[in-house]
Amino acid sequence: MIGKKLKRVLDVFYILRHRHGGFEYLRQPHASIASFNILDQLAHHIPDLGTVMDIGANQGQFACSVARFFPNAAIHSFEPVPDTYQLLVANTKSLSKVVTYNFGLGSESGKIDFYQNEHSHASSALPISDFQKRGLPETSKTTLIRVPVERLDSIAGKMGAIEGPVLLKLDVQGYEKQVLLGAGSFMNKVDYLLFEASFISMYEGEPLFEEMHELVCKMGFKLIGPVGSLEVGASQIAQMDMLYARR
């Protein structure tokens, strides 16, 4: 098993030599090895994208990687935490194809309690689990705030033309099912679906892979395969980024 530090060195070397990467990419403060690697995998399965729905955009890491692999794609990035949203705006201001939204998505419109995490990637509408606290103690500190949420099918008509093919990417820390339940008829426009699937509860009350897989299959998608993973502790895979395509 390759150690995590060695793997990181190999990833950096790979990105440096990649035609979509290079030093220009890595020198950016918001550069993400994980996002770059996911997009590298997606590009093997998806020849082109017209629109990317970036749900749970954080600081723009995924959006910035999309812009390098699919430069013609329109990117709609949603981030509910005000402080993180300001970083998202700053990090994507030079990308003309990115439109940002300072609210979350869910099954109902309104406001919800939200756990803002000191490790911003781990912020969620759900409290973190004891498993995550033990395995990733840096995510243990949270502050409870209130954030606005909307249903995706309620706001889709306000976003202008949605050009296909469409990728719906969910990185909402256990809240994926609620976003999908609020997507309604918009799902008919989605060609590809990407979301974090947990095999062990990282957040209290989150649905695990089996439940999510059954839900999206009923929505008309088929599994292509994993395109990324999260290891916790001694190489224990707790999550995988799963890519689905419409049947």
N, C-alpha and C positions, 0 to 999 in steps of 0.2 A: 504494500500500500504506500503510495507516494505521500510524504508528509505535507501538511498544509502550507508550510513556508516554501518548500520546493515547488509545489504546484503553483503557488502565486508567482514565483520567479519564472516558471515556464509559461504561464499565462501572459505575463508582461512581455516576454520575449516574442511570443506568438503575435500579440497585438501590435508590437513594434513593426513586425514584418508584414502585417496584413494590409491589403490595399485599402480597406476602409478604416484602418486604425492609424498606426504611426505615432511618432512622438507628439504630433499636434493634438491627437486625441488624448493621450495619457497625461499631458501637461495641464489639461483643464481641471479645475478643482472639483467638478462634478463628474469626472470620468468614473465609470463603473466597469470593473472587469466582469462582474456577473451579468450586467445588462448587455455588454458587448458580446459575451459568449452566447447568451440566449439568442440575440439577433443573428449571430453567426450560424447557429443551428436552425433558426427559423428560415433563413435564406436558402437552406438546402431543401426545404419543403414548400416554400411559398415563392413563386416566381415574381410576383408583383403585388403591391398594395396601393389602393387608392385612398383609404382612410384608416386611421388607427384611433381607437377609443382607448385612451390611456387612463384607466380608472385606478386611482391610488398612485398618483404621479410622483409623490414625494418631492425631491428637489430637481426633478427633470432628467434623471439618469437614463431612464428607458427612452424618453422622447429624444434625447440627444443621440442615442445609439440608433434609433429608428431613422433619424435624419441622415445618417451616414450610409445605412444599408438600403433605405427606400426613400431617396431624396424627393421624390414627387408626391409622396403621401401627405395628406392633410392629417394633422395630429391634434386631437382634442384631449387636453390633459386636465384631470380633476383632482384637486387636493383640498381637503377641508380645513386643515390646521393653518391658522393665519400666518404664524411665523414661518412655517415650512413653505407656504404658498408664496411668500415674498422671495424666497430663494429660488423657487420654481420659475417665477417671472424673470428674475435676474439671470438665471442660467439659460433661459430659452429666448431672451430678447433679440438675439441675432438670428433666430430661426423663423423665417417669415411664414412657414407652414404650421406653426404651433399656435393654438388658441387655448388659453388657460381659464379655469373656472374655480372659484374659491368656495366650493361646497362639495359635499360627498353625495354618493348615490345609494339608494336603498329601496326597500319595498313600499315605503310610504313617504310622502313629502312632509316636511316639518323640521323639527330640531330634535337632536338626540344627545345623550351623554356620550362623551368620547374621551378615551384615555390617551392623552398626549404623552408620549414616551420621550425620555431624555435621549434615547437612541431612536431618532425620528423614524427610521425604517420600521420600527415595531409598534408605532402608534395604531390604535384600533378602537373600534366601537365596542369591543369585548375586552374584559380584563384578561391579563396574561395568566397562563396556567402555572401551577407549581413546577411542572416539568420544565417549562421554559426558564423559570426563575433559577432552577438548579443548573440547567445546562448552559444558559446564556445570562449570567447574572447582571451583565451590563444593561439588560432591558428591564430591570426590576423597578426602576423609579418612574412613576407616572403622575400626571396631574389631570384631574377630571375637569373637562371643559364642556361647553355646549357648542355644537356645530350644526349648520343647516344641511339638510339632505333633500334631494329631489328624486323622483322616479325617472329613469332613463327614458321611458316612453313618453313622459310628460314634457321633457325639454328637447327631445330630438328634433321636433319641428322648428325649433328656434335656432338650430345650428347651421341652417342653410343646406345646400345640396350635399348628400352623403354619397360620394363616389366609391364604387367597388373596385376590387375586392376589399372587404372590410374585416379588420382584425379587432376583436374585442378582448382587451388585455385587462385582467383583474389582479390587482396586488393590494388587497384590502384586509389582510390579516384576519382571516376567519369570517369575514362578512360577505364572502362571494355569493352565497346562496341568496341573501337578501337583495343584492344588486340584480341578480338574474330574475328574481321574482318581480322586481320593479321594471324590468326591461320590456315586458309585454310584446307588442307587435314589432318593436325594433329588432328583435332577434331574427325576424325574417330577412333582415338585411345583412346579417352577420355571416361571413364565409368561414372565418377562423376564430377559434376561442382559445385563449391562453390564460391559465390561472394556477395559483399555488394550491396544490393538493396536499393536505396533511395526513400522515399515517399515525401520528401521535398528536394529541391535543396540545397545540401551542397556545390556544386561547380558550377560555371557559365557554362551553356551549357551541363551539364551532363544529360544523359537519365534517366528517372525515372523508377520505377518498371514495369509499364505496358509495356513500350517499350522494356525493357530488357527481360521480360518474353516472349513476342511475338517472339523476336529474337531467344532465346535459344530453344523455342518449335519448331520453324521452323528448327533448327539444329538437332532435333531428341531427345530432352530431355524432361523429365516430372518432375514436381515439387514434391519433397518429403516434404519439409517444412522448416520453419526457425529453425536455430540452434544457433542463437545469435541475439542481438539487441543493438542499441545505443539510449539512451534517451538524449534529449536536453531540457534544461529548466525544467519546472514543469512536469516531467514524460511524455514528448511528444516523442513518438517513431519516430525518423527521418530515421533510417536505420535498416534493418535486414539482417543477413547473411543467404542467401537462398541456400539450397542444392537441386541439381537436379541430376537425374540419367538417363542414356540412356534408351530409350524405348526398 
